[in-house]
Structures are given as C-alpha cells and as structure tokens.
C-alpha cells in the first residue's frame, strides 16, 4: 500500500474535490481529512502566489549567474 498526500477543497455543500495523480488507479480509496486553519491556508496561498509570479524568472537560465565554483568556503572558528 502506498500513501499519496493530496490537497483538496470542501465546498459549501460539503463535497470534497481534489486532483489525483495519474499513478492512482480508479477504485475505492480511504480518505483522512485534516482541516487547515485559516492562517495555514493564507500562508499556502501566499507561497503558491509567489511561486506563480516568480516562475518565469526562476526558470530563466540567464538568471543563473552563480555556480558551485563561485565564492569561498566558510571557515568555522
């Protein structure tokens, strides 16, 4: 048995909706519901928004101006 973490939404009529990866075969499943607090939901929305806004910049190879060869090792005292 494998476990897959999904994020979903419960609407006003108490219907659960979630996108399931193609690796999950059609058929019965067991669902554990862990309610998310408003603060956690807002933090997730903020993170998703930043990822969406910065996606083009982060995937632009011209932004890769540093390599592993750059810089100097940190010396601990």
PyMOL Python script that loads the backbone (N, CA, C, O; Angstrom):
from pymol import cmd

cmd.read_pdbstr("""\
ATOM      1  N   UNK A   1       0.854  -1.176   0.000  1.00  0.00           N
ATOM      2  CA  UNK A   1       0.000   0.000   0.000  1.00  0.00           C
ATOM      3  C   UNK A   1       0.893   1.229   0.000  1.00  0.00           C
ATOM      4  O   UNK A   1       1.842   1.308   0.780  1.00  0.00           O
ATOM      5  N   UNK A   2       0.598   2.186  -0.866  1.00  0.00           N
ATOM      6  CA  UNK A   2       1.337   3.435  -0.885  1.00  0.00           C
ATOM      7  C   UNK A   2       0.428   4.565  -0.410  1.00  0.00           C
ATOM      8  O   UNK A   2      -0.794   4.497  -0.536  1.00  0.00           O
ATOM      9  N   UNK A   3       1.045   5.593   0.133  1.00  0.00           N
ATOM     10  CA  UNK A   3       0.304   6.754   0.620  1.00  0.00           C
ATOM     11  C   UNK A   3       0.667   7.941  -0.249  1.00  0.00           C
ATOM     12  O   UNK A   3       1.845   8.181  -0.514  1.00  0.00           O
ATOM     13  N   UNK A   4      -0.332   8.685  -0.695  1.00  0.00           N
ATOM     14  CA  UNK A   4      -0.132   9.862  -1.518  1.00  0.00           C
ATOM     15  C   UNK A   4      -0.800  11.027  -0.818  1.00  0.00           C
ATOM     16  O   UNK A   4      -1.986  10.960  -0.492  1.00  0.00           O
ATOM     17  N   UNK A   5      -0.052  12.098  -0.582  1.00  0.00           N
ATOM     18  CA  UNK A   5      -0.633  13.293   0.044  1.00  0.00           C
ATOM     19  C   UNK A   5      -1.229  14.169  -1.052  1.00  0.00           C
ATOM     20  O   UNK A   5      -0.558  14.508  -2.027  1.00  0.00           O
ATOM     21  N   UNK A   6      -2.492  14.526  -0.879  1.00  0.00           N
ATOM     22  CA  UNK A   6      -3.202  15.382  -1.825  1.00  0.00           C
ATOM     23  C   UNK A   6      -3.728  16.605  -1.091  1.00  0.00           C
ATOM     24  O   UNK A   6      -3.960  16.562   0.117  1.00  0.00           O
ATOM     25  N   UNK A   7      -3.912  17.675  -1.815  1.00  0.00           N
ATOM     26  CA  UNK A   7      -4.602  18.842  -1.276  1.00  0.00           C
ATOM     27  C   UNK A   7      -5.928  18.956  -1.995  1.00  0.00           C
ATOM     28  O   UNK A   7      -5.999  18.771  -3.210  1.00  0.00           O
ATOM     29  N   UNK A   8      -6.959  19.254  -1.266  1.00  0.00           N
ATOM     30  CA  UNK A   8      -8.279  19.348  -1.869  1.00  0.00           C
ATOM     31  C   UNK A   8      -9.062  20.499  -1.279  1.00  0.00           C
ATOM     32  O   UNK A   8      -8.517  21.334  -0.557  1.00  0.00           O
ATOM     33  N   UNK A   9     -10.329  20.534  -1.591  1.00  0.00           N
ATOM     34  CA  UNK A   9     -11.198  21.601  -1.122  1.00  0.00           C
ATOM     35  C   UNK A   9     -12.576  21.021  -0.819  1.00  0.00           C
ATOM     36  O   UNK A   9     -13.088  20.183  -1.563  1.00  0.00           O
ATOM     37  N   UNK A  10     -13.166  21.476   0.278  1.00  0.00           N
ATOM     38  CA  UNK A  10     -14.536  21.107   0.620  1.00  0.00           C
ATOM     39  C   UNK A  10     -15.397  22.342   0.362  1.00  0.00           C
ATOM     40  O   UNK A  10     -15.142  23.408   0.922  1.00  0.00           O
ATOM     41  N   UNK A  11     -16.416  22.197  -0.485  1.00  0.00           N
ATOM     42  CA  UNK A  11     -17.257  23.355  -0.812  1.00  0.00           C
ATOM     43  C   UNK A  11     -18.392  23.520   0.199  1.00  0.00           C
ATOM     44  O   UNK A  11     -18.488  22.765   1.166  1.00  0.00           O
ATOM     45  N   UNK A  12     -19.235  24.499  -0.033  1.00  0.00           N
ATOM     46  CA  UNK A  12     -20.337  24.807   0.873  1.00  0.00           C
ATOM     47  C   UNK A  12     -21.338  23.684   1.038  1.00  0.00           C
ATOM     48  O   UNK A  12     -22.030  23.621   2.055  1.00  0.00           O
ATOM     49  N   UNK A  13     -21.432  22.795   0.061  1.00  0.00           N
ATOM     50  CA  UNK A  13     -22.331  21.638   0.138  1.00  0.00           C
ATOM     51  C   UNK A  13     -21.644  20.421   0.752  1.00  0.00           C
ATOM     52  O   UNK A  13     -22.206  19.326   0.764  1.00  0.00           O
ATOM     53  N   UNK A  14     -20.428  20.617   1.262  1.00  0.00           N
ATOM     54  CA  UNK A  14     -19.631  19.566   1.906  1.00  0.00           C
ATOM     55  C   UNK A  14     -19.156  18.495   0.927  1.00  0.00           C
ATOM     56  O   UNK A  14     -19.002  17.334   1.306  1.00  0.00           O
ATOM     57  N   UNK A  15     -18.923  18.878  -0.334  1.00  0.00           N
ATOM     58  CA  UNK A  15     -18.350  17.973  -1.329  1.00  0.00           C
ATOM     59  C   UNK A  15     -16.849  18.181  -1.356  1.00  0.00           C
ATOM     60  O   UNK A  15     -16.374  19.317  -1.386  1.00  0.00           O
ATOM     61  N   UNK A  16     -16.107  17.094  -1.345  1.00  0.00           N
ATOM     62  CA  UNK A  16     -14.652  17.134  -1.405  1.00  0.00           C
ATOM     63  C   UNK A  16     -14.196  17.016  -2.850  1.00  0.00           C
ATOM     64  O   UNK A  16     -14.678  16.156  -3.588  1.00  0.00           O
ATOM     65  N   UNK A  17     -13.263  17.883  -3.259  1.00  0.00           N
ATOM     66  CA  UNK A  17     -12.683  17.771  -4.593  1.00  0.00           C
ATOM     67  C   UNK A  17     -11.165  17.837  -4.463  1.00  0.00           C
ATOM     68  O   UNK A  17     -10.629  18.592  -3.652  1.00  0.00           O
ATOM     69  N   UNK A  18     -10.491  17.040  -5.269  1.00  0.00           N
ATOM     70  CA  UNK A  18      -9.027  17.007  -5.271  1.00  0.00           C
ATOM     71  C   UNK A  18      -8.552  16.462  -6.611  1.00  0.00           C
ATOM     72  O   UNK A  18      -9.222  15.632  -7.226  1.00  0.00           O
ATOM     73  N   UNK A  19      -7.401  16.930  -7.054  1.00  0.00           N
ATOM     74  CA  UNK A  19      -6.781  16.380  -8.257  1.00  0.00           C
ATOM     75  C   UNK A  19      -5.898  15.211  -7.824  1.00  0.00           C
ATOM     76  O   UNK A  19      -5.088  15.335  -6.906  1.00  0.00           O
ATOM     77  N   UNK A  20      -6.069  14.089  -8.493  1.00  0.00           N
ATOM     78  CA  UNK A  20      -5.356  12.862  -8.142  1.00  0.00           C
ATOM     79  C   UNK A  20      -4.356  12.560  -9.252  1.00  0.00           C
ATOM     80  O   UNK A  20      -4.710  12.629 -10.429  1.00  0.00           O
ATOM     81  N   UNK A  21      -3.107  12.225  -8.900  1.00  0.00           N
ATOM     82  CA  UNK A  21      -2.118  11.908  -9.939  1.00  0.00           C
ATOM     83  C   UNK A  21      -2.512  10.673 -10.748  1.00  0.00           C
ATOM     84  O   UNK A  21      -3.259   9.815 -10.276  1.00  0.00           O
ATOM     85  N   UNK A  22      -2.003  10.602 -11.959  1.00  0.00           N
ATOM     86  CA  UNK A  22      -2.343   9.502 -12.868  1.00  0.00           C
ATOM     87  C   UNK A  22      -1.885   8.148 -12.335  1.00  0.00           C
ATOM     88  O   UNK A  22      -2.376   7.110 -12.779  1.00  0.00           O
ATOM     89  N   UNK A  23      -0.951   8.151 -11.388  1.00  0.00           N
ATOM     90  CA  UNK A  23      -0.461   6.880 -10.849  1.00  0.00           C
ATOM     91  C   UNK A  23      -1.484   6.182  -9.952  1.00  0.00           C
ATOM     92  O   UNK A  23      -1.308   5.011  -9.618  1.00  0.00           O
ATOM     93  N   UNK A  24      -2.532   6.872  -9.565  1.00  0.00           N
ATOM     94  CA  UNK A  24      -3.582   6.285  -8.722  1.00  0.00           C
ATOM     95  C   UNK A  24      -4.645   5.682  -9.636  1.00  0.00           C
ATOM     96  O   UNK A  24      -5.246   6.380 -10.453  1.00  0.00           O
ATOM     97  N   UNK A  25      -4.868   4.371  -9.486  1.00  0.00           N
ATOM     98  CA  UNK A  25      -5.865   3.692 -10.314  1.00  0.00           C
ATOM     99  C   UNK A  25      -7.276   4.049  -9.846  1.00  0.00           C
ATOM    100  O   UNK A  25      -7.483   4.314  -8.662  1.00  0.00           O
ATOM    101  N   UNK A  26      -8.244   4.059 -10.756  1.00  0.00           N
ATOM    102  CA  UNK A  26      -9.632   4.253 -10.355  1.00  0.00           C
ATOM    103  C   UNK A  26     -10.075   3.139  -9.409  1.00  0.00           C
ATOM    104  O   UNK A  26      -9.664   1.989  -9.561  1.00  0.00           O
ATOM    105  N   UNK A  27     -10.898   3.476  -8.451  1.00  0.00           N
ATOM    106  CA  UNK A  27     -11.402   2.500  -7.494  1.00  0.00           C
ATOM    107  C   UNK A  27     -11.546   3.117  -6.117  1.00  0.00           C
ATOM    108  O   UNK A  27     -11.313   4.313  -5.941  1.00  0.00           O
ATOM    109  N   UNK A  28     -11.924   2.321  -5.153  1.00  0.00           N
ATOM    110  CA  UNK A  28     -12.142   2.846  -3.805  1.00  0.00           C
ATOM    111  C   UNK A  28     -10.829   3.286  -3.150  1.00  0.00           C
ATOM    112  O   UNK A  28      -9.775   2.694  -3.382  1.00  0.00           O
ATOM    113  N   UNK A  29     -10.914   4.330  -2.333  1.00  0.00           N
ATOM    114  CA  UNK A  29      -9.784   4.841  -1.560  1.00  0.00           C
ATOM    115  C   UNK A  29     -10.253   5.175  -0.156  1.00  0.00           C
ATOM    116  O   UNK A  29     -11.451   5.334   0.080  1.00  0.00           O
ATOM    117  N   UNK A  30      -9.335   5.281   0.761  1.00  0.00           N
ATOM    118  CA  UNK A  30      -9.630   5.745   2.111  1.00  0.00           C
ATOM    119  C   UNK A  30      -9.111   7.173   2.220  1.00  0.00           C
ATOM    120  O   UNK A  30      -7.989   7.461   1.804  1.00  0.00           O
ATOM    121  N   UNK A  31      -9.915   8.059   2.772  1.00  0.00           N
ATOM    122  CA  UNK A  31      -9.551   9.469   2.858  1.00  0.00           C
ATOM    123  C   UNK A  31      -9.487   9.884   4.321  1.00  0.00           C
ATOM    124  O   UNK A  31     -10.433   9.664   5.077  1.00  0.00           O
ATOM    125  N   UNK A  32      -8.372  10.484   4.717  1.00  0.00           N
ATOM    126  CA  UNK A  32      -8.231  11.082   6.041  1.00  0.00           C
ATOM    127  C   UNK A  32      -8.310  12.586   5.854  1.00  0.00           C
ATOM    128  O   UNK A  32      -7.579  13.135   5.030  1.00  0.00           O
ATOM    129  N   UNK A  33      -9.167  13.262   6.586  1.00  0.00           N
ATOM    130  CA  UNK A  33      -9.345  14.701   6.429  1.00  0.00           C
ATOM    131  C   UNK A  33      -8.678  15.414   7.591  1.00  0.00           C
ATOM    132  O   UNK A  33      -8.991  15.155   8.753  1.00  0.00           O
ATOM    133  N   UNK A  34      -7.752  16.321   7.270  1.00  0.00           N
ATOM    134  CA  UNK A  34      -7.077  17.139   8.272  1.00  0.00           C
ATOM    135  C   UNK A  34      -7.420  18.590   7.945  1.00  0.00           C
ATOM    136  O   UNK A  34      -6.852  19.150   7.007  1.00  0.00           O
ATOM    137  N   UNK A  35      -8.328  19.213   8.688  1.00  0.00           N
ATOM    138  CA  UNK A  35      -8.693  20.598   8.407  1.00  0.00           C
ATOM    139  C   UNK A  35      -7.481  21.527   8.539  1.00  0.00           C
ATOM    140  O   UNK A  35      -6.629  21.333   9.407  1.00  0.00           O
ATOM    141  N   UNK A  36      -7.419  22.525   7.677  1.00  0.00           N
ATOM    142  CA  UNK A  36      -6.340  23.501   7.671  1.00  0.00           C
ATOM    143  C   UNK A  36      -6.873  24.794   8.282  1.00  0.00           C
ATOM    144  O   UNK A  36      -7.970  25.242   7.947  1.00  0.00           O
ATOM    145  N   UNK A  37      -6.092  25.389   9.178  1.00  0.00           N
ATOM    146  CA  UNK A  37      -6.515  26.656   9.785  1.00  0.00           C
ATOM    147  C   UNK A  37      -6.451  27.769   8.741  1.00  0.00           C
ATOM    148  O   UNK A  37      -5.806  27.618   7.704  1.00  0.00           O
ATOM    149  N   UNK A  38      -7.115  28.874   9.016  1.00  0.00           N
ATOM    150  CA  UNK A  38      -7.128  29.996   8.079  1.00  0.00           C
ATOM    151  C   UNK A  38      -5.712  30.533   7.872  1.00  0.00           C
ATOM    152  O   UNK A  38      -5.351  30.911   6.757  1.00  0.00           O
ATOM    153  N   UNK A  39      -4.909  30.570   8.933  1.00  0.00           N
ATOM    154  CA  UNK A  39      -3.541  31.068   8.819  1.00  0.00           C
ATOM    155  C   UNK A  39      -2.712  30.172   7.899  1.00  0.00           C
ATOM    156  O   UNK A  39      -1.948  30.660   7.067  1.00  0.00           O
ATOM    157  N   UNK A  40      -2.873  28.845   8.060  1.00  0.00           N
ATOM    158  CA  UNK A  40      -2.138  27.910   7.202  1.00  0.00           C
ATOM    159  C   UNK A  40      -2.583  28.041   5.754  1.00  0.00           C
ATOM    160  O   UNK A  40      -1.760  27.968   4.842  1.00  0.00           O
ATOM    161  N   UNK A  41      -3.887  28.234   5.536  1.00  0.00           N
ATOM    162  CA  UNK A  41      -4.420  28.372   4.186  1.00  0.00           C
ATOM    163  C   UNK A  41      -3.887  29.643   3.533  1.00  0.00           C
ATOM    164  O   UNK A  41      -3.512  29.634   2.361  1.00  0.00           O
ATOM    165  N   UNK A  42      -3.854  30.744   4.301  1.00  0.00           N
ATOM    166  CA  UNK A  42      -3.345  32.002   3.764  1.00  0.00           C
ATOM    167  C   UNK A  42      -1.858  31.907   3.457  1.00  0.00           C
ATOM    168  O   UNK A  42      -1.397  32.451   2.454  1.00  0.00           O
ATOM    169  N   UNK A  43      -1.097  31.218   4.316  1.00  0.00           N
ATOM    170  CA  UNK A  43       0.333  31.052   4.081  1.00  0.00           C
ATOM    171  C   UNK A  43       0.562  30.219   2.823  1.00  0.00           C
ATOM    172  O   UNK A  43       1.457  30.522   2.034  1.00  0.00           O
ATOM    173  N   UNK A  44      -0.241  29.173   2.632  1.00  0.00           N
ATOM    174  CA  UNK A  44      -0.121  28.345   1.431  1.00  0.00           C
ATOM    175  C   UNK A  44      -0.476  29.125   0.178  1.00  0.00           C
ATOM    176  O   UNK A  44       0.163  28.960  -0.861  1.00  0.00           O
ATOM    177  N   UNK A  45      -1.493  29.976   0.269  1.00  0.00           N
ATOM    178  CA  UNK A  45      -1.891  30.798  -0.874  1.00  0.00           C
ATOM    179  C   UNK A  45      -0.793  31.800  -1.217  1.00  0.00           C
ATOM    180  O   UNK A  45      -0.520  32.059  -2.389  1.00  0.00           O
ATOM    181  N   UNK A  46      -0.163  32.362  -0.179  1.00  0.00           N
ATOM    182  CA  UNK A  46       0.924  33.315  -0.405  1.00  0.00           C
ATOM    183  C   UNK A  46       2.094  32.621  -1.093  1.00  0.00           C
ATOM    184  O   UNK A  46       2.643  33.140  -2.065  1.00  0.00           O
ATOM    185  N   UNK A  47       2.475  31.453  -0.591  1.00  0.00           N
ATOM    186  CA  UNK A  47       3.587  30.703  -1.175  1.00  0.00           C
ATOM    187  C   UNK A  47       3.294  30.331  -2.626  1.00  0.00           C
ATOM    188  O   UNK A  47       4.158  30.466  -3.492  1.00  0.00           O
ATOM    189  N   UNK A  48       2.083  29.865  -2.887  1.00  0.00           N
ATOM    190  CA  UNK A  48       1.705  29.499  -4.253  1.00  0.00           C
ATOM    191  C   UNK A  48       1.721  30.723  -5.169  1.00  0.00           C
ATOM    192  O   UNK A  48       2.133  30.628  -6.325  1.00  0.00           O
ATOM    193  N   UNK A  49       1.274  31.865  -4.657  1.00  0.00           N
ATOM    194  CA  UNK A  49       1.273  33.101  -5.443  1.00  0.00           C
ATOM    195  C   UNK A  49       2.674  33.548  -5.807  1.00  0.00           C
ATOM    196  O   UNK A  49       2.929  33.954  -6.941  1.00  0.00           O
ATOM    197  N   UNK A  50       3.588  33.473  -4.841  1.00  0.00           N
ATOM    198  CA  UNK A  50       4.979  33.842  -5.105  1.00  0.00           C
ATOM    199  C   UNK A  50       5.586  32.897  -6.142  1.00  0.00           C
ATOM    200  O   UNK A  50       6.255  33.344  -7.073  1.00  0.00           O
ATOM    201  N   UNK A  51       5.357  31.609  -5.984  1.00  0.00           N
ATOM    202  CA  UNK A  51       5.887  30.635  -6.943  1.00  0.00           C
ATOM    203  C   UNK A  51       5.353  30.906  -8.345  1.00  0.00           C
ATOM    204  O   UNK A  51       6.091  30.810  -9.326  1.00  0.00           O
ATOM    205  N   UNK A  52       4.070  31.244  -8.436  1.00  0.00           N
ATOM    206  CA  UNK A  52       3.453  31.530  -9.736  1.00  0.00           C
ATOM    207  C   UNK A  52       4.057  32.799 -10.345  1.00  0.00           C
ATOM    208  O   UNK A  52       4.377  32.820 -11.534  1.00  0.00           O
ATOM    209  N   UNK A  53       4.215  33.858  -9.538  1.00  0.00           N
ATOM    210  CA  UNK A  53       4.733  35.130 -10.031  1.00  0.00           C
ATOM    211  C   UNK A  53       6.198  35.031 -10.449  1.00  0.00           C
ATOM    212  O   UNK A  53       6.603  35.665 -11.423  1.00  0.00           O
ATOM    213  N   UNK A  54       6.981  34.258  -9.740  1.00  0.00           N
ATOM    214  CA  UNK A  54       8.419  34.172  -9.999  1.00  0.00           C
ATOM    215  C   UNK A  54       8.788  33.012 -10.906  1.00  0.00           C
ATOM    216  O   UNK A  54       9.972  32.830 -11.191  1.00  0.00           O
ATOM    217  N   UNK A  55       7.843  32.228 -11.366  1.00  0.00           N
ATOM    218  CA  UNK A  55       8.131  31.026 -12.149  1.00  0.00           C
ATOM    219  C   UNK A  55       8.986  31.344 -13.377  1.00  0.00           C
ATOM    220  O   UNK A  55       9.955  30.636 -13.649  1.00  0.00           O
ATOM    221  N   UNK A  56       8.645  32.386 -14.115  1.00  0.00           N
ATOM    222  CA  UNK A  56       9.410  32.716 -15.317  1.00  0.00           C
ATOM    223  C   UNK A  56      10.839  33.110 -14.978  1.00  0.00           C
ATOM    224  O   UNK A  56      11.778  32.666 -15.638  1.00  0.00           O
ATOM    225  N   UNK A  57      11.011  33.945 -13.948  1.00  0.00           N
ATOM    226  CA  UNK A  57      12.354  34.371 -13.562  1.00  0.00           C
ATOM    227  C   UNK A  57      13.187  33.203 -13.052  1.00  0.00           C
ATOM    228  O   UNK A  57      14.365  33.083 -13.389  1.00  0.00           O
ATOM    229  N   UNK A  58      12.579  32.343 -12.243  1.00  0.00           N
ATOM    230  CA  UNK A  58      13.324  31.231 -11.663  1.00  0.00           C
ATOM    231  C   UNK A  58      13.717  30.184 -12.698  1.00  0.00           C
ATOM    232  O   UNK A  58      14.708  29.477 -12.512  1.00  0.00           O
ATOM    233  N   UNK A  59      12.965  30.075 -13.775  1.00  0.00           N
ATOM    234  CA  UNK A  59      13.294  29.092 -14.807  1.00  0.00           C
ATOM    235  C   UNK A  59      14.138  29.687 -15.935  1.00  0.00           C
ATOM    236  O   UNK A  59      14.489  28.980 -16.879  1.00  0.00           O
ATOM    237  N   UNK A  60      14.469  30.985 -15.845  1.00  0.00           N
ATOM    238  CA  UNK A  60      15.263  31.662 -16.869  1.00  0.00           C
ATOM    239  C   UNK A  60      16.749  31.358 -16.668  1.00  0.00           C
ATOM    240  O   UNK A  60      17.302  31.730 -15.633  1.00  0.00           O
ATOM    241  N   UNK A  61      17.413  30.697 -17.618  1.00  0.00           N
ATOM    242  CA  UNK A  61      18.831  30.363 -17.448  1.00  0.00           C
ATOM    243  C   UNK A  61      19.715  31.600 -17.341  1.00  0.00           C
ATOM    244  O   UNK A  61      20.807  31.513 -16.779  1.00  0.00           O
ATOM    245  N   UNK A  62      19.283  32.750 -17.861  1.00  0.00           N
ATOM    246  CA  UNK A  62      20.067  33.977 -17.734  1.00  0.00           C
ATOM    247  C   UNK A  62      20.165  34.445 -16.282  1.00  0.00           C
ATOM    248  O   UNK A  62      21.040  35.244 -15.949  1.00  0.00           O
ATOM    249  N   UNK A  63      19.282  33.959 -15.424  1.00  0.00           N
ATOM    250  CA  UNK A  63      19.320  34.318 -14.004  1.00  0.00           C
ATOM    251  C   UNK A  63      20.337  33.488 -13.223  1.00  0.00           C
ATOM    252  O   UNK A  63      20.652  33.815 -12.079  1.00  0.00           O
ATOM    253  N   UNK A  64      20.848  32.426 -13.825  1.00  0.00           N
ATOM    254  CA  UNK A  64      21.829  31.560 -13.161  1.00  0.00           C
ATOM    255  C   UNK A  64      23.212  32.185 -13.292  1.00  0.00           C
ATOM    256  O   UNK A  64      24.006  31.772 -14.137  1.00  0.00           O
ATOM    257  N   UNK A  65      23.504  33.187 -12.452  1.00  0.00           N
ATOM    258  CA  UNK A  65      24.767  33.907 -12.575  1.00  0.00           C
ATOM    259  C   UNK A  65      25.850  33.352 -11.663  1.00  0.00           C
ATOM    260  O   UNK A  65      27.004  33.766 -11.764  1.00  0.00           O
ATOM    261  N   UNK A  66      25.509  32.435 -10.784  1.00  0.00           N
ATOM    262  CA  UNK A  66      26.489  31.845  -9.888  1.00  0.00           C
ATOM    263  C   UNK A  66      26.581  30.343 -10.139  1.00  0.00           C
ATOM    264  O   UNK A  66      25.612  29.703 -10.546  1.00  0.00           O
ATOM    265  N   UNK A  67      27.769  29.796  -9.886  1.00  0.00           N
ATOM    266  CA  UNK A  67      27.970  28.358  -9.998  1.00  0.00           C
ATOM    267  C   UNK A  67      28.552  27.851  -8.687  1.00  0.00           C
ATOM    268  O   UNK A  67      28.865  28.643  -7.799  1.00  0.00           O
ATOM    269  N   UNK A  68      28.698  26.542  -8.561  1.00  0.00           N
ATOM    270  CA  UNK A  68      29.300  25.963  -7.370  1.00  0.00           C
ATOM    271  C   UNK A  68      30.761  26.379  -7.220  1.00  0.00           C
ATOM    272  O   UNK A  68      31.309  26.328  -6.119  1.00  0.00           O
ATOM    273  N   UNK A  69      31.402  26.794  -8.331  1.00  0.00           N
ATOM    274  CA  UNK A  69      32.801  27.215  -8.279  1.00  0.00           C
ATOM    275  C   UNK A  69      32.957  28.645  -7.748  1.00  0.00           C
ATOM    276  O   UNK A  69      34.069  29.053  -7.411  1.00  0.00           O
ATOM    277  N   UNK A  70      31.886  29.395  -7.669  1.00  0.00           N
ATOM    278  CA  UNK A  70      31.948  30.776  -7.170  1.00  0.00           C
ATOM    279  C   UNK A  70      32.061  30.821  -5.659  1.00  0.00           C
ATOM    280  O   UNK A  70      31.619  29.904  -4.966  1.00  0.00           O
ATOM    281  N   UNK A  71      32.648  31.883  -5.155  1.00  0.00           N
ATOM    282  CA  UNK A  71      32.694  32.093  -3.706  1.00  0.00           C
ATOM    283  C   UNK A  71      33.855  31.371  -3.047  1.00  0.00           C
ATOM    284  O   UNK A  71      34.691  30.745  -3.698  1.00  0.00           O
ATOM    285  N   UNK A  72      33.870  31.486  -1.736  1.00  0.00           N
ATOM    286  CA  UNK A  72      34.918  30.861  -0.940  1.00  0.00           C
ATOM    287  C   UNK A  72      34.277  30.043   0.163  1.00  0.00           C
ATOM    288  O   UNK A  72      33.190  30.382   0.630  1.00  0.00           O
ATOM    289  N   UNK A  73      34.933  28.965   0.592  1.00  0.00           N
ATOM    290  CA  UNK A  73      34.379  28.175   1.680  1.00  0.00           C
ATOM    291  C   UNK A  73      34.285  28.990   2.972  1.00  0.00           C
ATOM    292  O   UNK A  73      35.115  29.863   3.229  1.00  0.00           O
ATOM    293  N   UNK A  74      33.292  28.702   3.758  1.00  0.00           N
ATOM    294  CA  UNK A  74      33.152  29.373   5.048  1.00  0.00           C
ATOM    295  C   UNK A  74      34.034  28.657   6.052  1.00  0.00           C
ATOM    296  O   UNK A  74      33.970  27.437   6.201  1.00  0.00           O
ATOM    297  N   UNK A  75      34.864  29.439   6.743  1.00  0.00           N
ATOM    298  CA  UNK A  75      35.732  28.847   7.767  1.00  0.00           C
ATOM    299  C   UNK A  75      35.076  29.028   9.120  1.00  0.00           C
ATOM    300  O   UNK A  75      34.756  30.146   9.523  1.00  0.00           O
ATOM    301  N   UNK A  76      34.881  27.939   9.806  1.00  0.00           N
ATOM    302  CA  UNK A  76      34.308  27.996  11.145  1.00  0.00           C
ATOM    303  C   UNK A  76      35.428  28.126  12.154  1.00  0.00           C
ATOM    304  O   UNK A  76      36.476  27.501  11.998  1.00  0.00           O
ATOM    305  N   UNK A  77      35.225  28.931  13.191  1.00  0.00           N
ATOM    306  CA  UNK A  77      36.241  29.153  14.211  1.00  0.00           C
ATOM    307  C   UNK A  77      35.988  28.301  15.415  1.00  0.00           C
ATOM    308  O   UNK A  77      36.748  28.356  16.382  1.00  0.00           O
TER     309      UNK A  77
END
""", "prot")
cmd.dss("prot")
cmd.show_as("cartoon", "prot")
cmd.util.cbc("prot")
cmd.orient("prot")
